[in-house]
Amino acid sequence: MSTSGSSRGEHIVPEFDAEKVEKGLFHQAKEGKITMVLAFDDSEHSFYALEWTLNHFYSPATGGGMGFQLVIVHAKRAMSAANVSGPGTSAEEVLQDAEMDQRKLAAKTVEKARAICSAHSVEAVVEVMEGDAKHVLMEAVAKHHADILILGSHGYNSVQRAFMGSVSDHMAHHAQCSVMIVKRPKPQKGTKKQTHKA
């Protein structure tokens, strides 16, 4: 199990020690509700993290999510005139178009999250919050008094995450809760990669 500093928990890579992680969370859930905040964007890593969470904490074999509350958060990037420019149009027009595209993408993304939860018969809180993902997730953790933050891993090692200033590295060091990074297993030779269609 890989760990790094976090104020209340540890930076967990579940595929190394999933059984221990699950036992600990299920034990806590028996004593009171566990709130899980899951970061969700339109990437295969997010889809995998959501499916993993639903399969591990909401399956009939584990009590169907008894004692757990799931909050799914999508960070919508804030647009500004400095981000956009276009030939033959005013910055305001380009900004309006970019903002509309961002809203459509956010709506499509949360609809996918809801569809996945619905397929598992799970009711989750799904929110879109505007801003940088790091700040949005810090705010969501505080707002919902999260016990654990779940992130999908892009497969980078700790040095790469630190160098690139990744969201997972930032949250592992600064989130006021335990952070679980769900790493998607590498596909075996001869198997097709799964894709999620809208």
C-alpha positions in Angstrom: 0.0 0.0 0.0 1.4 3.4 -0.9 1.0 6.2 1.6 1.8 9.9 1.8 0.9 12.7 4.2 -2.7 13.7 4.6 -4.1 15.5 7.6 -6.7 12.9 8.5 -5.9 9.8 6.4 -3.7 8.2 3.9 -3.1 8.2 0.2 -4.4 4.7 -0.7 -3.8 2.9 -3.9 -6.6 0.3 -3.5 -5.5 -2.4 -5.9 -2.6 -3.2 -3.5 -4.7 -3.6 -0.4 -8.4 -3.4 -1.3 -9.6 -5.9 1.2 -8.0 -4.1 4.1 -9.4 -0.7 2.9 -12.9 -2.1 2.5 -12.9 -3.8 5.9 -12.0 -0.6 7.6 -14.6 1.4 5.8 -17.4 -1.2 6.4 -16.4 -1.2 10.1 -16.8 2.6 10.3 -20.1 2.5 8.4 -21.6 0.2 11.0 -20.9 2.8 13.7 -22.3 5.8 11.6 -22.8 7.0 8.1 -19.7 7.4 5.9 -19.8 10.2 3.4 -17.7 9.5 0.2 -17.1 12.4 -2.3 -16.1 11.1 -5.7 -14.5 13.4 -8.3 -16.0 12.7 -11.7 -15.0 14.0 -15.1 -15.5 12.6 -18.7 -12.5 10.2 -18.5 -12.2 6.5 -18.4 -10.4 6.9 -15.1 -13.4 8.5 -13.5 -15.8 5.9 -15.0 -13.6 3.1 -13.6 -13.4 4.8 -10.1 -17.2 5.2 -10.0 -17.9 1.6 -11.1 -15.3 0.4 -8.6 -16.9 2.3 -5.8 -20.4 1.1 -6.7 -19.2 -2.5 -7.0 -17.3 -2.5 -3.7 -19.5 -0.5 -1.4 -23.0 -0.8 -2.9 -23.2 -4.5 -4.0 -25.9 -6.7 -2.4 -23.1 -8.8 -1.0 -21.9 -5.9 1.1 -25.2 -4.7 2.3 -26.2 -2.6 -0.7 -24.5 0.6 0.5 -25.9 0.5 4.0 -24.1 3.2 6.0 -22.6 5.0 3.0 -23.6 8.2 1.3 -22.1 9.0 -2.1 -21.6 12.5 -3.4 -20.4 12.8 -7.0 -18.7 16.1 -7.9 -17.9 17.4 -11.3 -15.7 20.5 -11.5 -16.7 22.8 -14.4 -13.9 25.1 -15.5 -14.7 28.8 -15.1 -14.3 30.7 -18.3 -12.9 34.2 -18.6 -12.1 36.5 -21.5 -8.4 35.8 -21.0 -9.0 32.2 -21.9 -10.7 32.8 -25.2 -10.1 34.6 -28.4 -11.4 34.1 -31.9 -11.0 35.8 -35.3 -13.8 38.1 -36.4 -15.8 37.8 -33.1 -15.7 39.8 -29.9 -14.2 38.3 -26.8 -17.7 38.4 -25.2 -19.2 36.3 -28.0 -16.5 33.7 -27.9 -16.8 33.6 -24.1 -20.5 33.0 -24.3 -20.0 30.2 -26.8 -17.3 28.6 -24.6 -19.4 28.9 -21.5 -22.3 27.2 -23.4 -20.0 24.4 -24.4 -18.8 24.0 -20.9 -22.4 23.8 -19.6 -23.3 21.2 -22.2 -20.2 19.1 -21.4 -21.0 19.3 -17.6 -24.6 18.3 -18.2 -23.5 15.3 -20.3 -20.9 14.3 -17.8 -23.3 14.3 -14.8 -25.9 12.5 -16.8 -23.4 9.7 -17.4 -22.7 9.5 -13.7 -26.4 9.4 -12.9 -26.9 6.6 -15.5 -24.1 4.5 -14.0 -25.6 4.9 -10.5 -29.1 4.1 -11.8 -27.8 0.9 -13.4 -26.5 -0.1 -9.9 -29.8 1.1 -8.3 -27.8 3.6 -6.3 -29.1 7.1 -5.4 -26.2 9.5 -5.2 -26.0 13.3 -4.8 -24.6 14.6 -8.1 -23.2 18.2 -8.1 -21.5 20.5 -10.6 -19.3 23.1 -9.0 -17.5 25.8 -11.0 -13.7 26.4 -10.6 -10.4 24.7 -10.6 -10.7 21.0 -9.7 -8.4 21.2 -6.7 -10.4 24.1 -5.1 -13.8 22.5 -6.0 -12.8 19.2 -4.3 -11.5 20.9 -1.2 -14.8 22.9 -1.0 -16.9 19.7 -1.6 -15.0 17.8 1.1 -15.7 20.6 3.6 -19.3 21.2 2.5 -20.3 17.5 2.9 -18.0 16.7 5.8 -16.5 13.9 3.7 -14.9 11.0 5.4 -13.2 9.9 2.2 -12.4 11.4 -1.2 -12.2 9.0 -4.2 -10.3 9.9 -7.3 -9.6 8.0 -10.5 -5.9 7.5 -11.2 -4.3 8.3 -14.5 -1.5 5.8 -13.7 1.2 8.3 -12.9 3.7 7.5 -10.2 4.2 9.8 -7.2 7.1 11.7 -8.8 5.2 12.3 -12.0 2.1 13.5 -10.0 4.2 15.8 -7.9 6.0 17.3 -10.9 2.8 17.8 -12.9 1.0 19.3 -9.9 -1.8 16.7 -10.3 -5.2 17.0 -8.6 -4.6 13.6 -6.8 -1.2 14.7 -5.5 -2.6 18.0 -4.2 -5.6 16.3 -2.6 -3.5 13.6 -1.0 -1.5 16.2 0.8 -4.2 18.8 1.6 -7.6 17.2 1.8 -9.1 17.2 5.3 -10.2 13.5 4.9 -8.8 10.2 3.8 -8.0 10.1 0.0 -8.5 6.9 -2.0 -7.0 6.8 -5.5 -8.5 4.1 -7.6 -6.1 2.9 -10.2 -7.5 1.1 -13.3 -5.8 -2.2 -14.0 -3.8 -2.4 -17.2 -5.8 -4.4 -19.8 -4.4 -7.9 -20.4 -3.1 -8.8 -23.8 -5.9 -9.8 -26.2 -8.6 -8.0 -24.3 -10.5 -5.0 -25.7 -10.6 -1.7 -23.8 -14.1 -0.9 -22.6 -15.6 2.4 -23.6 -18.5 4.3 -22.2 -20.9 5.8 -24.7 -23.4 8.6 -24.0 
